[in-house]
Amino acid sequence: ESRGLDLNAFLIKPVQRACKYPLLLKELLKQTPETHVDYEELKEAFEAMQTSCMKLNERKRDVENMSHFLTIKARTGKNFIESGRTFIDDGHIGLI
């Protein structure tokens, strides 16, 4: 059963879930005394998950950026994909 969700909604779930772990680990870290035997490893896990989520978000932005360029290419037949190029916005243009 798809619950009315499209494929993209299902594909984003693991990314969203992974980005909740730093919040959980941060809260756990707050509640753990610094003298606890697991404190340092918990701190390392928090930092690693935070870094992973930043990379995931950057990659997601890159994929969305590429998707915009591919849509433009499909509509116009022109390839605007170049290294370092970033999609900023889209909209309607009116000629005066």
Sequence and secondary structure as in RCSB ss.txt:
>XXXX:A:sequence
ESRGLDLNAFLIKPVQRACKYPLLLKELLKQTPETHVDYEELKEAFEAMQTSCMKLNERKRDVENMSHFLTIKAR
TGKNFIESGRTFIDDGHIGLI
>XXXX:A:secstr
  TT  HHHHHHHHHHHHTTHHHHHHHHHHHS TTSTTHHHHHHHHHHHHHHHHHHHHHHHHHHHHHHHHHHHHH
HS     TT            
